[in-house]
């Protein structure tokens, strides 16, 4: 049988989510009875030793890799570069696309140029003047799961958020706060999945609401206008092409009376019991074993992910400081 290596863990803030995603993926693939599945925990302290046995024999030991990691290192390019260097097929985007999508500001700029609506935003370092007035969302420019996200309605809250976040984050994204409905659009292969609306019991859909609380409500195929559906689906298709993504993604939006506003693009969405892409896929007729198997099949059909053109290698840009 085809040998699948499921990677999980790593050094990112979303390590615990990655462990849950990886175990769920491995269980789903075993349930499909088509694969020989090996789980491997990537150490947080030495993540570059990603493969058991090292890079040189990875290609001979496994046929495909499913990297179930979320965050800057595991989802944003560095791990993808390691997998490319190993020349082994893997699920998900190549390093350049992963790196671009992890940078929220670069993503917003690239997609806004293609007509995708996204809230006005500014990158701010610790000594930069903020040109936007509250209410604002202050968050890391290159992390996920609403880690270190603050909603600031007053100048004092902006000052407090910057004082707290700049010392550990450096650059931040200040984004115009738009009050509205939170929806997410999943993509698997070339298929746009049903929309999901998220209604958190807390003020916003934070890390606790995403992964730990049981009072967050999810409505699949919510009551939104055809215009909003078209905006979300269109943005998803543009993002896959314009950012150079493949296999899967999840786009997060805020919807108000003006329509849908793109917030960010995730290239390796979660696969936990609370995760949205598996929920949408299930509604579309794909249970977890079928979904995970489809993603593995797509990687296998492509074959080796080795990048042979030196000009295309993004190594120098894919190291997270």
C-alpha positions in Angstrom: 0.0 0.0 0.0 1.0 3.6 -0.5 3.1 4.9 2.5 1.8 8.2 3.9 3.8 10.2 6.5 1.6 12.6 8.5 3.7 15.4 10.1 2.4 17.3 13.1 3.7 19.5 16.0 6.5 21.9 15.2 7.5 25.2 16.8 4.5 27.4 16.1 2.0 28.9 18.4 -0.6 26.5 17.0 1.3 23.4 17.9 -1.5 21.9 20.0 -3.9 22.4 17.1 -1.5 20.7 14.8 -1.3 17.7 17.0 -5.0 17.3 17.0 -5.2 17.9 13.2 -2.5 15.4 12.5 -4.0 12.6 14.6 -7.4 13.2 13.0 -5.9 13.0 9.5 -4.0 9.8 10.4 -7.1 8.2 11.8 -9.1 9.2 8.7 -6.5 7.8 6.3 -6.4 4.5 8.3 -10.2 4.3 8.2 -10.0 4.6 4.4 -7.9 1.4 4.3 -5.9 2.5 1.3 -2.8 3.7 3.0 0.0 2.7 5.3 0.1 5.6 7.7 3.1 6.8 9.9 2.7 9.6 12.3 5.7 11.8 13.1 5.9 14.5 15.8 8.2 17.4 14.8 10.1 18.6 17.8 9.5 22.2 18.7 13.2 22.9 19.5 14.7 21.3 16.4 12.1 21.5 13.7 14.5 21.2 10.8 15.0 17.5 11.6 11.5 17.1 10.3 11.9 13.6 8.9 12.5 10.4 10.9 15.8 9.1 9.6 16.7 12.4 8.0 16.1 13.9 4.6 18.3 11.5 2.5 16.2 8.4 3.1 12.8 10.1 3.4 12.0 9.6 -0.3 12.7 5.8 -0.1 10.7 5.3 3.1 7.5 7.3 2.2 5.5 7.9 -1.0 3.8 11.1 0.1 3.7 13.5 3.1 0.7 15.1 4.7 2.0 18.1 6.7 -0.7 18.9 9.2 1.0 22.0 10.7 -0.4 25.5 11.2 1.6 28.7 11.6 4.6 30.5 10.3 7.1 27.6 10.2 4.8 24.7 9.5 2.4 26.5 7.1 4.3 29.6 5.9 7.1 28.2 3.8 10.0 26.8 5.8 8.6 23.3 6.2 7.4 23.3 2.6 11.0 24.2 1.5 12.3 21.1 3.5 9.7 18.9 1.7 10.7 20.3 -1.7 14.4 19.7 -0.9 13.5 16.1 -0.1 11.9 15.7 -3.5 8.9 13.9 -2.0 5.3 14.6 -3.0 3.3 16.4 -0.3 -0.1 17.8 0.3 -0.5 21.6 0.2 1.1 24.6 -1.4 4.7 25.0 -2.4 7.0 27.2 -0.4 6.5 30.5 -2.4 2.7 30.4 -2.2 2.7 29.3 1.4 5.1 32.2 2.3 3.0 34.7 0.4 -0.3 33.6 1.9 1.1 33.7 5.5 1.9 37.4 5.0 -1.5 39.0 5.5 -0.5 42.4 4.1 1.1 40.9 1.0 -2.0 38.8 0.4 -4.3 41.7 0.8 -2.3 43.8 -1.6 -2.0 41.0 -4.2 -5.7 40.2 -4.1 -6.9 43.8 -3.9 -5.1 44.4 -7.2 -7.4 41.7 -8.7 -10.5 43.4 -7.4 -11.0 41.4 -4.1 -12.4 43.7 -1.4 -10.4 43.8 1.8 -10.3 46.2 4.8 -7.9 49.1 4.7 -4.7 48.2 6.6 -1.2 49.4 7.5 1.9 47.6 8.6 3.4 49.1 11.8 6.7 48.6 13.5 7.1 49.7 17.1 8.3 53.2 16.2 5.9 53.8 13.3 3.1 56.3 13.4 -0.4 54.8 12.9 -2.3 56.5 10.1 -5.6 54.7 10.7 -8.1 55.8 13.4 -9.9 53.2 15.6 -11.9 51.1 15.6 -9.1 48.8 14.4 -8.0 45.2 14.6 -4.3 44.9 15.7 -2.8 41.5 14.9 0.4 39.7 13.8 1.0 40.1 10.1 2.2 36.5 9.8 0.4 34.1 12.2 -3.0 32.4 12.3 -5.8 31.2 14.6 -6.4 34.8 15.9 -3.3 34.4 18.0 -2.5 37.8 19.7 -5.4 39.5 18.0 -6.9 42.7 19.6 -10.0 44.7 18.7 -9.3 48.3 19.6 -12.2 50.8 19.7 -10.3 53.7 21.3 -6.9 55.3 21.0 -6.0 54.0 24.5 -6.8 50.4 23.5 -4.6 50.8 20.5 -1.7 52.1 22.7 -2.2 49.2 25.1 -2.3 46.6 22.3 0.9 47.9 20.7 2.7 48.0 24.0 1.7 44.4 24.6 2.4 43.0 21.1 5.3 44.9 19.6 7.9 43.5 22.1 7.1 39.9 21.1 5.9 40.4 17.5 7.8 43.4 16.0 5.7 44.1 12.9 2.0 44.2 13.3 -1.0 44.6 11.0 -3.4 47.4 11.8 -6.7 46.8 9.9 -9.9 48.7 9.7 -12.5 47.0 11.9 -15.6 46.0 10.1 -18.6 44.9 12.1 -20.5 42.1 10.4 -21.0 38.4 10.0 -18.1 36.1 10.0 -18.0 33.6 7.1 -15.4 31.2 5.8 -14.9 29.8 2.3 -13.1 26.4 1.9 -11.5 25.2 -1.3 -10.4 21.6 -2.0 -8.7 21.1 -5.3 -10.8 23.0 -7.8 -13.9 22.7 -5.8 -15.3 25.6 -3.8 -17.1 24.2 -0.7 -20.2 25.5 0.9 -19.9 28.7 3.0 -20.0 28.5 6.7 -21.1 31.3 9.0 -19.5 31.4 12.5 -21.3 32.9 15.4 -19.0 32.9 18.5 -20.4 33.4 22.0 -17.4 35.6 22.7 -16.9 39.0 21.1 -15.0 37.5 18.2 -13.8 34.2 16.8 -10.6 33.9 18.9 -8.4 30.9 19.6 -10.6 29.6 22.4 -13.7 29.9 20.3 -12.1 28.1 17.5 -10.6 25.1 19.3 -11.9 24.8 22.9 -15.3 26.4 23.5 -18.4 24.4 22.7 -20.8 27.4 22.5 -19.5 28.6 19.1 -22.3 28.1 16.5 -21.6 27.1 12.9 -24.2 27.5 10.1 -23.4 25.7 6.8 -24.8 27.3 3.7 -26.0 30.4 5.6 -28.7 32.8 4.5 -26.6 35.3 2.5 -27.2 37.0 -0.8 -26.1 35.5 -4.1 -23.8 38.5 -4.4 -22.0 37.6 -1.2 -21.7 33.9 -2.3 -20.3 35.0 -5.6 -17.8 37.4 -3.9 -16.5 34.7 -1.6 -16.3 32.0 -4.2 -14.7 34.4 -6.7 -12.1 35.6 -4.2 -11.3 31.9 -3.4 -10.7 31.1 -7.1 -8.6 34.3 -7.6 -6.5 33.5 -4.4 -5.7 30.0 -5.5 -4.4 31.3 -8.8 -2.9 34.7 -7.8 -1.1 33.4 -4.7 0.1 30.2 -6.4 -1.8 27.8 -4.0 -2.8 24.2 -4.5 -4.9 21.4 -3.0 -6.7 23.3 -0.3 -7.3 26.6 1.4 -9.7 28.5 3.6 -10.5 32.2 3.2 -12.0 34.2 6.1 -14.4 37.1 5.4 -16.5 39.7 7.2 -19.9 40.4 5.6 -21.7 43.7 6.1 -24.4 45.5 4.1 -21.7 46.4 1.5 -20.8 42.7 0.9 -17.9 40.4 1.7 -14.5 41.7 2.9 -11.5 39.3 2.8 -9.5 39.1 6.0 -6.9 36.3 5.3 -6.1 33.1 3.5 -5.1 29.9 5.2 -3.1 27.3 3.2 -3.3 24.4 5.7 -6.7 24.7 7.5 -7.3 22.7 10.6 -8.6 19.2 10.7 -9.8 19.1 14.3 -13.3 18.3 15.4 -14.0 22.0 15.4 -12.4 22.8 12.0 -14.3 24.3 9.2 -13.0 22.7 6.0 -13.9 19.2 7.2 -17.4 20.5 8.2 -18.0 22.1 4.8 -16.6 19.0 3.0 -18.9 16.7 5.0 -21.9 18.9 4.0 -20.8 18.5 0.4 -20.7 14.7 0.7 -17.0 14.1 1.6 -16.5 12.5 5.0 -13.0 12.8 6.6 -11.6 9.5 5.1 -12.6 10.6 1.6 -11.4 14.2 2.1 -8.0 13.2 3.4 -7.6 10.5 0.7 -8.5 12.9 -2.0 -5.8 15.3 -0.8 -3.2 12.5 -0.7 -4.3 11.3 -4.2 -3.7 14.9 -5.6 -0.2 14.9 -4.2 0.6 11.5 -5.6 -0.7 12.4 -9.1 1.7 15.3 -9.1 4.7 13.2 -8.2 8.0 14.7 -7.0 7.8 18.2 -5.5 11.5 18.9 -6.1 12.2 22.3 -7.5 14.9 22.0 -10.1 15.2 25.6 -11.3 17.5 27.5 -8.9 15.8 30.8 -9.7 12.5 29.3 -8.4 13.9 28.2 -5.1 12.6 30.4 -2.3 15.0 29.2 0.4 16.4 32.6 1.5 12.8 33.9 1.9 11.4 31.0 3.8 13.3 31.1 7.0 11.3 32.4 9.9 13.4 34.5 12.3 
